[in-house]
Amino acid sequence: MRKLLLFAEELFTIASLMIYSGTPLDPLMTNGFTIKEGDRLIARLLFTLTYIVSLSLIGLRWKKVAYVFNKDKLIWVLLGVCAISSFWSLNSDITIRRVVGLAGTMLFGLYFASRYTLKEQLKLCAYMLGISGLMCILFVVLIPQYGMGSAGDPTAWRGIYPQKNLLGKRFVLSGAIFFFLAMTNRENRWVLWLGYVTSGLLVLLSKSTTSLANFIIITVAFLIYYRILHLKYKVMIPAVTFISTLGIAFYTFVISEADTILGSVGKDTTLTGRAELWPAVLQMVAKRPWLGYGYGAFWENNSESSIVIQTVQWNTPNAHNGFLDLWLGLGLVGVLIFIIGFVINLLRAIYLIRWNQRSENLWLLVFLTYTILSNLTETTLLEQNSLEWILYVSATLSSKLSTHAPAEPERIEAILR
């Protein structure tokens, strides 16, 4: 009976992760995202169900959950700032509803971190993403009018997601998870490598240039992080400085030669309108720099967001930059709280890799890199009902639990040789 209950709990976790990631129900209920789903009642009910069940499971293990809860107070401070922002929000009702959704999302992240080890979390995510990848392929093969066609390109894959960029973003994360598990597990390695290769193919077929670049960067980052962070300090510090300088120089070169580079692959230098969008958003940020417009309220308020939309001449749902959206919602106060927590977690990840040398510690650093990359052109920071924010919460909390387990660097070292 106990095994059955544990199996049912794992099924609930995988199903919940898919609800936060994106389910096949969305395109089926919206005729391939060509019509609106009304008020998305079913989606809200599914999210609410995950909140309720998560809260119930938390209640069964409240002592352990309370211990995990106290491991990163800045995350909960951010949630508190979101709630308080309803007092100065452009639309307090929207802010309150979104804060409830964010609280439920973070409750699931708390449950996830307190119930499973970090490797167990990643394995459950791998199961979910494997199912999602299979569903994307089936949609393209069986109902291509739903699974293909995005942003004016009829051949770009989008699978079960509204557009190609979401497919690309999701399987950049999938590739990072499968690659990490393949490098740190002895069992079923061929399945994990198959998941990594399939993730890469889906990113490629999405024709999302940003996602493809992020996929490559994340893969290379894993290998570089492990090699460099295990060097002696007198070697590590110059190496990090050199690579950082090289990265900045490369980035500067790409920006200065954007016309040539993007033009050669059929892209324009406006990054699909973002180069016009970001200055318009910054102008709105300057009007309320300290506290922002209230969590989740700016893009739902026609009087303010319409100024940006009229400037860029396209109906953007957000700033297409997580840091700008965070600034719009919570002002510089919220941005600083997040950055302080992020830097603390980044330094902790580096410390744990050097001191404890468990492979799990490397995941936090890889995921923080993914968080930065994914929020340069999209928005996932502090977002309700977001898989990325769930994993941010669970990864940071999990990294602060007991780290006194046996070291296991040999596995990665043997592969990297």
PALOVEX-427131 format. One record per residue (C-alpha): residue in one letter; chain; z, x, y. Coordinates in steps of 0.25 Angstrom, whole numbers, plus 5000, padded with zeros to 4 digits. Layout:
% residues N
(rec "A", "A", (Z, X, Y))
...
END
This chain:
% residues 417
(rec "M", "A", (5000, 5000, 5000))
(rec "R", "A", (5004, 5011, 5009))
(rec "K", "A", (4990, 5018, 5007))
(rec "L", "A", (4983, 5005, 5010))
(rec "L", "A", (4990, 5003, 5023))
(rec "L", "A", (4987, 5018, 5027))
(rec "F", "A", (4972, 5016, 5024))
(rec "A", "A", (4972, 5003, 5032))
(rec "E", "A", (4978, 5010, 5044))
(rec "E", "A", (4968, 5021, 5043))
(rec "L", "A", (4957, 5010, 5042))
(rec "F", "A", (4963, 5004, 5055))
(rec "T", "A", (4963, 5017, 5062))
(rec "I", "A", (4948, 5020, 5058))
(rec "A", "A", (4944, 5006, 5062))
(rec "S", "A", (4952, 5007, 5076))
(rec "L", "A", (4945, 5021, 5079))
(rec "M", "A", (4932, 5014, 5076))
(rec "I", "A", (4936, 5003, 5086))
(rec "Y", "A", (4939, 5013, 5097))
(rec "S", "A", (4926, 5021, 5093))
(rec "G", "A", (4916, 5010, 5093))
(rec "T", "A", (4913, 5000, 5081))
(rec "P", "A", (4900, 4994, 5076))
(rec "L", "A", (4905, 4980, 5081))
(rec "D", "A", (4902, 4984, 5095))
(rec "P", "A", (4887, 4985, 5094))
(rec "L", "A", (4886, 4974, 5084))
(rec "M", "A", (4893, 4964, 5093))
(rec "T", "A", (4885, 4968, 5106))
(rec "N", "A", (4871, 4968, 5099))
(rec "G", "A", (4871, 4983, 5100))
(rec "F", "A", (4878, 4984, 5114))
(rec "T", "A", (4867, 4975, 5120))
(rec "I", "A", (4877, 4964, 5124))
(rec "K", "A", (4891, 4964, 5128))
(rec "E", "A", (4902, 4960, 5118))
(rec "G", "A", (4908, 4950, 5128))
(rec "D", "A", (4922, 4955, 5131))
(rec "R", "A", (4923, 4964, 5119))
(rec "L", "A", (4933, 4955, 5113))
(rec "I", "A", (4932, 4961, 5099))
(rec "A", "A", (4933, 4975, 5103))
(rec "R", "A", (4945, 4972, 5111))
(rec "L", "A", (4951, 4965, 5099))
(rec "L", "A", (4948, 4977, 5090))
(rec "F", "A", (4955, 4987, 5100))
(rec "T", "A", (4967, 4978, 5102))
(rec "L", "A", (4968, 4977, 5087))
(rec "T", "A", (4969, 4993, 5086))
(rec "Y", "A", (4980, 4992, 5097))
(rec "I", "A", (4988, 4982, 5089))
(rec "V", "A", (4987, 4989, 5076))
(rec "S", "A", (4989, 5003, 5082))
(rec "L", "A", (5002, 4998, 5089))
(rec "S", "A", (5007, 4992, 5076))
(rec "L", "A", (5005, 5005, 5068))
(rec "I", "A", (5011, 5012, 5079))
(rec "G", "A", (5023, 5003, 5078))
(rec "L", "A", (5025, 5007, 5063))
(rec "R", "A", (5026, 5022, 5067))
(rec "W", "A", (5032, 5021, 5080))
(rec "K", "A", (5041, 5033, 5079))
(rec "K", "A", (5029, 5043, 5076))
(rec "V", "A", (5021, 5036, 5086))
(rec "A", "A", (5031, 5038, 5097))
(rec "Y", "A", (5032, 5052, 5093))
(rec "V", "A", (5017, 5054, 5095))
(rec "F", "A", (5017, 5045, 5108))
(rec "N", "A", (5026, 5055, 5115))
(rec "K", "A", (5017, 5067, 5112))
(rec "D", "A", (5007, 5065, 5124))
(rec "K", "A", (5013, 5057, 5135))
(rec "L", "A", (5002, 5060, 5145))
(rec "I", "A", (4993, 5051, 5137))
(rec "W", "A", (5002, 5039, 5138))
(rec "V", "A", (5004, 5043, 5153))
(rec "L", "A", (4989, 5041, 5155))
(rec "L", "A", (4990, 5027, 5148))
(rec "G", "A", (5002, 5024, 5158))
(rec "V", "A", (4993, 5028, 5170))
(rec "C", "A", (4982, 5019, 5165))
(rec "A", "A", (4992, 5007, 5164))
(rec "I", "A", (4998, 5010, 5178))
(rec "S", "A", (4984, 5011, 5184))
(rec "S", "A", (4983, 4996, 5183))
(rec "F", "A", (4991, 4995, 5196))
(rec "W", "A", (4980, 5002, 5204))
(rec "S", "A", (4968, 4998, 5195))
(rec "L", "A", (4956, 4991, 5200))
(rec "N", "A", (4958, 4981, 5189))
(rec "S", "A", (4972, 4981, 5183))
(rec "D", "A", (4968, 4971, 5172))
(rec "I", "A", (4957, 4980, 5167))
(rec "T", "A", (4966, 4992, 5168))
(rec "I", "A", (4977, 4985, 5160))
(rec "R", "A", (4968, 4980, 5149))
(rec "R", "A", (4962, 4994, 5148))
(rec "V", "A", (4976, 5001, 5148))
(rec "V", "A", (4980, 4991, 5136))
(rec "G", "A", (4967, 4996, 5129))
(rec "L", "A", (4970, 5011, 5132))
(rec "A", "A", (4985, 5009, 5127))
(rec "G", "A", (4980, 5003, 5114))
(rec "T", "A", (4970, 5014, 5112))
(rec "M", "A", (4981, 5025, 5114))
(rec "L", "A", (4990, 5017, 5105))
(rec "F", "A", (4980, 5019, 5094))
(rec "G", "A", (4978, 5034, 5098))
(rec "L", "A", (4994, 5035, 5097))
(rec "Y", "A", (4993, 5028, 5083))
(rec "F", "A", (4982, 5037, 5079))
(rec "A", "A", (4989, 5050, 5083))
(rec "S", "A", (5003, 5045, 5076))
(rec "R", "A", (4997, 5040, 5063))
(rec "Y", "A", (4987, 5051, 5060))
(rec "T", "A", (4986, 5066, 5060))
(rec "L", "A", (4975, 5071, 5069))
(rec "K", "A", (4966, 5075, 5057))
(rec "E", "A", (4969, 5061, 5052))
(rec "Q", "A", (4965, 5055, 5065))
(rec "L", "A", (4952, 5063, 5065))
(rec "K", "A", (4948, 5059, 5051))
(rec "L", "A", (4950, 5044, 5054))
(rec "C", "A", (4941, 5046, 5066))
(rec "A", "A", (4931, 5053, 5057))
(rec "Y", "A", (4931, 5041, 5048))
(rec "M", "A", (4929, 5031, 5060))
(rec "L", "A", (4918, 5040, 5066))
(rec "G", "A", (4911, 5042, 5053))
(rec "I", "A", (4910, 5027, 5051))
(rec "S", "A", (4906, 5025, 5066))
(rec "G", "A", (4895, 5036, 5064))
(rec "L", "A", (4890, 5028, 5051))
(rec "M", "A", (4890, 5015, 5059))
(rec "C", "A", (4881, 5022, 5070))
(rec "I", "A", (4871, 5026, 5060))
(rec "L", "A", (4871, 5013, 5053))
(rec "F", "A", (4869, 5006, 5067))
(rec "V", "A", (4857, 5015, 5070))
(rec "V", "A", (4851, 5013, 5056))
(rec "L", "A", (4853, 4998, 5054))
(rec "I", "A", (4854, 4992, 5068))
(rec "P", "A", (4847, 5003, 5077))
(rec "Q", "A", (4846, 4993, 5089))
(rec "Y", "A", (4862, 4994, 5089))
(rec "G", "A", (4863, 5009, 5085))
(rec "M", "A", (4852, 5015, 5094))
(rec "G", "A", (4848, 5015, 5109))
(rec "S", "A", (4857, 5019, 5120))
(rec "A", "A", (4855, 5023, 5135))
(rec "G", "A", (4840, 5021, 5135))
(rec "D", "A", (4838, 5029, 5122))
(rec "P", "A", (4834, 5020, 5110))
(rec "T", "A", (4835, 5031, 5100))
(rec "A", "A", (4849, 5036, 5104))
(rec "W", "A", (4860, 5032, 5094))
(rec "R", "A", (4872, 5024, 5098))
(rec "G", "A", (4877, 5018, 5085))
(rec "I", "A", (4888, 5009, 5086))
(rec "Y", "A", (4891, 5013, 5100))
(rec "P", "A", (4886, 5007, 5113))
(rec "Q", "A", (4878, 5019, 5117))
(rec "K", "A", (4874, 5033, 5113))
(rec "N", "A", (4884, 5041, 5121))
(rec "L", "A", (4895, 5033, 5114))
(rec "L", "A", (4890, 5037, 5100))
(rec "G", "A", (4888, 5051, 5105))
(rec "K", "A", (4902, 5052, 5110))
(rec "R", "A", (4908, 5046, 5098))
(rec "F", "A", (4902, 5055, 5088))
(rec "V", "A", (4905, 5068, 5097))
(rec "L", "A", (4919, 5064, 5094))
(rec "S", "A", (4915, 5061, 5079))
(rec "G", "A", (4909, 5075, 5078))
(rec "A", "A", (4921, 5082, 5084))
(rec "I", "A", (4930, 5074, 5073))
(rec "F", "A", (4921, 5077, 5061))
(rec "F", "A", (4919, 5092, 5065))
(rec "F", "A", (4934, 5094, 5067))
(rec "L", "A", (4937, 5087, 5053))
(rec "A", "A", (4926, 5095, 5046))
(rec "M", "A", (4931, 5108, 5052))
(rec "T", "A", (4946, 5105, 5048))
(rec "N", "A", (4945, 5098, 5035))
(rec "R", "A", (4942, 5103, 5021))
(rec "E", "A", (4940, 5089, 5015))
(rec "N", "A", (4927, 5081, 5017))
(rec "R", "A", (4921, 5091, 5026))
(rec "W", "A", (4906, 5087, 5023))
(rec "V", "A", (4910, 5073, 5027))
(rec "L", "A", (4916, 5078, 5040))
(rec "W", "A", (4904, 5087, 5043))
(rec "L", "A", (4895, 5075, 5040))
(rec "G", "A", (4903, 5067, 5051))
(rec "Y", "A", (4901, 5078, 5061))
(rec "V", "A", (4886, 5080, 5058))
(rec "T", "A", (4884, 5064, 5059))
(rec "S", "A", (4892, 5064, 5072))
(rec "G", "A", (4883, 5074, 5078))
(rec "L", "A", (4870, 5067, 5073))
(rec "L", "A", (4876, 5054, 5080))
(rec "V", "A", (4878, 5061, 5093))
(rec "L", "A", (4864, 5067, 5092))
(rec "L", "A", (4858, 5054, 5089))
(rec "S", "A", (4866, 5047, 5101))
(rec "K", "A", (4857, 5056, 5110))
(rec "S", "A", (4870, 5058, 5119))
(rec "T", "A", (4868, 5072, 5125))
(rec "T", "A", (4882, 5073, 5129))
(rec "S", "A", (4888, 5069, 5116))
(rec "L", "A", (4879, 5079, 5109))
(rec "A", "A", (4884, 5090, 5118))
(rec "N", "A", (4899, 5086, 5116))
(rec "F", "A", (4897, 5086, 5101))
(rec "I", "A", (4892, 5100, 5101))
(rec "I", "A", (4903, 5104, 5111))
(rec "I", "A", (4914, 5098, 5103))
(rec "T", "A", (4909, 5105, 5090))
(rec "V", "A", (4908, 5119, 5097))
(rec "A", "A", (4922, 5116, 5104))
(rec "F", "A", (4929, 5115, 5090))
(rec "L", "A", (4924, 5128, 5085))
(rec "I", "A", (4927, 5135, 5098))
(rec "Y", "A", (4941, 5130, 5100))
(rec "Y", "A", (4945, 5134, 5086))
(rec "R", "A", (4939, 5148, 5088))
(rec "I", "A", (4944, 5151, 5102))
(rec "L", "A", (4958, 5144, 5102))
(rec "H", "A", (4962, 5153, 5090))
(rec "L", "A", (4959, 5166, 5097))
(rec "K", "A", (4970, 5174, 5103))
(rec "Y", "A", (4973, 5171, 5118))
(rec "K", "A", (4967, 5184, 5123))
(rec "V", "A", (4954, 5180, 5116))
(rec "M", "A", (4955, 5165, 5118))
(rec "I", "A", (4957, 5164, 5133))
(rec "P", "A", (4944, 5172, 5136))
(rec "A", "A", (4936, 5165, 5126))
(rec "V", "A", (4940, 5151, 5131))
(rec "T", "A", (4937, 5156, 5145))
(rec "F", "A", (4924, 5161, 5141))
(rec "I", "A", (4920, 5148, 5134))
(rec "S", "A", (4925, 5140, 5145))
(rec "T", "A", (4917, 5148, 5155))
(rec "L", "A", (4904, 5147, 5146))
(rec "G", "A", (4906, 5132, 5145))
(rec "I", "A", (4907, 5130, 5160))
(rec "A", "A", (4895, 5139, 5163))
(rec "F", "A", (4887, 5131, 5152))
(rec "Y", "A", (4892, 5118, 5158))
(rec "T", "A", (4888, 5123, 5172))
(rec "F", "A", (4874, 5127, 5167))
(rec "V", "A", (4872, 5114, 5161))
(rec "I", "A", (4875, 5106, 5173))
(rec "S", "A", (4867, 5115, 5182))
(rec "E", "A", (4855, 5114, 5173))
(rec "A", "A", (4857, 5099, 5170))
(rec "D", "A", (4843, 5095, 5175))
(rec "T", "A", (4836, 5105, 5165))
(rec "I", "A", (4846, 5103, 5153))
(rec "L", "A", (4846, 5088, 5154))
(rec "G", "A", (4832, 5086, 5158))
(rec "S", "A", (4828, 5094, 5145))
(rec "V", "A", (4834, 5084, 5136))
(rec "G", "A", (4830, 5072, 5144))
(rec "K", "A", (4843, 5069, 5151))
(rec "D", "A", (4846, 5068, 5166))
(rec "T", "A", (4856, 5075, 5173))
(rec "T", "A", (4864, 5063, 5178))
(rec "L", "A", (4870, 5062, 5164))
(rec "T", "A", (4866, 5048, 5162))
(rec "G", "A", (4871, 5044, 5176))
(rec "R", "A", (4884, 5052, 5175))
(rec "A", "A", (4881, 5062, 5186))
(rec "E", "A", (4880, 5050, 5196))
(rec "L", "A", (4891, 5042, 5190))
(rec "W", "A", (4902, 5053, 5191))
(rec "P", "A", (4901, 5055, 5206))
(rec "A", "A", (4901, 5040, 5208))
(rec "V", "A", (4914, 5039, 5200))
(rec "L", "A", (4920, 5051, 5207))
(rec "Q", "A", (4918, 5044, 5220))
(rec "M", "A", (4926, 5032, 5214))
(rec "V", "A", (4937, 5042, 5209))
(rec "A", "A", (4939, 5047, 5223))
(rec "K", "A", (4943, 5033, 5228))
(rec "R", "A", (4955, 5033, 5218))
(rec "P", "A", (4957, 5047, 5214))
(rec "W", "A", (4972, 5046, 5210))
(rec "L", "A", (4974, 5034, 5202))
(rec "G", "A", (4960, 5029, 5199))
(rec "Y", "A", (4956, 5014, 5198))
(rec "G", "A", (4964, 5010, 5186))
(rec "Y", "A", (4962, 5013, 5171))
(rec "G", "A", (4949, 5007, 5167))
(rec "A", "A", (4947, 4999, 5179))
(rec "F", "A", (4936, 5006, 5187))
(rec "W", "A", (4924, 5003, 5179))
(rec "E", "A", (4929, 4988, 5177))
(rec "N", "A", (4930, 4986, 5192))
(rec "N", "A", (4916, 4983, 5198))
(rec "S", "A", (4920, 4986, 5212))
(rec "E", "A", (4923, 5000, 5210))
(rec "S", "A", (4914, 5004, 5198))
(rec "S", "A", (4902, 4997, 5204))
(rec "I", "A", (4902, 5008, 5215))
(rec "V", "A", (4899, 5018, 5204))
(rec "I", "A", (4890, 5009, 5196))
(rec "Q", "A", (4881, 5007, 5209))
(rec "T", "A", (4881, 5022, 5212))
(rec "V", "A", (4876, 5026, 5198))
(rec "Q", "A", (4868, 5014, 5195))
(rec "W", "A", (4872, 5011, 5181))
(rec "N", "A", (4883, 5003, 5175))
(rec "T", "A", (4893, 5014, 5170))
(rec "P", "A", (4905, 5010, 5162))
(rec "N", "A", (4913, 5022, 5166))
(rec "A", "A", (4912, 5036, 5173))
(rec "H", "A", (4907, 5042, 5160))
(rec "N", "A", (4917, 5053, 5162))
(rec "G", "A", (4931, 5051, 5156))
(rec "F", "A", (4938, 5059, 5167))
(rec "L", "A", (4932, 5051, 5178))
(rec "D", "A", (4935, 5038, 5172))
(rec "L", "A", (4950, 5043, 5170))
(rec "W", "A", (4950, 5046, 5185))
(rec "L", "A", (4944, 5033, 5189))
(rec "G", "A", (4955, 5026, 5181))
(rec "L", "A", (4967, 5034, 5183))
(rec "G", "A", (4964, 5043, 5194))
(rec "L", "A", (4968, 5058, 5195))
(rec "V", "A", (4982, 5054, 5190))
(rec "G", "A", (4976, 5050, 5176))
(rec "V", "A", (4966, 5061, 5176))
(rec "L", "A", (4977, 5071, 5178))
(rec "I", "A", (4986, 5065, 5167))
(rec "F", "A", (4975, 5065, 5157))
(rec "I", "A", (4970, 5080, 5161))
(rec "I", "A", (4985, 5085, 5160))
(rec "G", "A", (4986, 5078, 5146))
(rec "F", "A", (4972, 5083, 5142))
(rec "V", "A", (4975, 5098, 5146))
(rec "I", "A", (4989, 5098, 5139))
(rec "N", "A", (4982, 5093, 5126))
(rec "L", "A", (4971, 5103, 5127))
(rec "L", "A", (4981, 5115, 5129))
(rec "R", "A", (4989, 5109, 5117))
(rec "A", "A", (4977, 5108, 5108))
(rec "I", "A", (4974, 5123, 5111))
(rec "Y", "A", (4988, 5127, 5109))
(rec "L", "A", (4989, 5119, 5096))
(rec "I", "A", (4976, 5125, 5091))
(rec "R", "A", (4981, 5140, 5093))
(rec "W", "A", (4996, 5137, 5089))
(rec "N", "A", (4995, 5127, 5077))
(rec "Q", "A", (4980, 5130, 5073))
(rec "R", "A", (4979, 5116, 5066))
(rec "S", "A", (4965, 5111, 5066))
(rec "E", "A", (4969, 5098, 5071))
(rec "N", "A", (4973, 5104, 5084))
(rec "L", "A", (4959, 5108, 5087))
(rec "W", "A", (4955, 5093, 5087))
(rec "L", "A", (4963, 5090, 5100))
(rec "L", "A", (4956, 5101, 5107))
(rec "V", "A", (4942, 5097, 5102))
(rec "F", "A", (4945, 5082, 5105))
(rec "L", "A", (4950, 5086, 5120))
(rec "T", "A", (4936, 5093, 5121))
(rec "Y", "A", (4929, 5081, 5116))
(rec "T", "A", (4937, 5072, 5126))
(rec "I", "A", (4933, 5081, 5138))
(rec "L", "A", (4918, 5081, 5134))
(rec "S", "A", (4917, 5066, 5131))
(rec "N", "A", (4923, 5062, 5144))
(rec "L", "A", (4914, 5070, 5152))
(rec "T", "A", (4903, 5060, 5151))
(rec "E", "A", (4910, 5048, 5145))
(rec "T", "A", (4924, 5041, 5146))
(rec "T", "A", (4935, 5042, 5135))
(rec "L", "A", (4947, 5046, 5142))
(rec "L", "A", (4959, 5036, 5142))
(rec "E", "A", (4949, 5025, 5137))
(rec "Q", "A", (4954, 5013, 5130))
(rec "N", "A", (4949, 5010, 5116))
(rec "S", "A", (4943, 5024, 5116))
(rec "L", "A", (4942, 5032, 5103))
(rec "E", "A", (4942, 5045, 5111))
(rec "W", "A", (4955, 5041, 5118))
(rec "I", "A", (4962, 5038, 5105))
(rec "L", "A", (4958, 5051, 5100))
(rec "Y", "A", (4963, 5058, 5112))
(rec "V", "A", (4977, 5051, 5111))
(rec "S", "A", (4978, 5054, 5096))
(rec "A", "A", (4973, 5069, 5097))
(rec "T", "A", (4983, 5072, 5109))
(rec "L", "A", (4995, 5065, 5102))
(rec "S", "A", (4991, 5071, 5088))
(rec "S", "A", (4991, 5085, 5094))
(rec "K", "A", (5005, 5084, 5099))
(rec "L", "A", (5011, 5080, 5086))
(rec "S", "A", (5017, 5090, 5076))
(rec "T", "A", (5008, 5103, 5075))
(rec "H", "A", (5016, 5110, 5065))
(rec "A", "A", (5006, 5109, 5053))
(rec "P", "A", (5000, 5121, 5046))
(rec "A", "A", (4989, 5128, 5053))
(rec "E", "A", (4975, 5126, 5048))
(rec "P", "A", (4966, 5134, 5055))
(rec "E", "A", (4960, 5140, 5043))
(rec "R", "A", (4951, 5128, 5040))
(rec "I", "A", (4943, 5129, 5053))
(rec "E", "A", (4943, 5144, 5053))
(rec "A", "A", (4936, 5145, 5040))
(rec "I", "A", (4925, 5135, 5045))
(rec "L", "A", (4923, 5143, 5058))
(rec "R", "A", (4921, 5156, 5051))
END
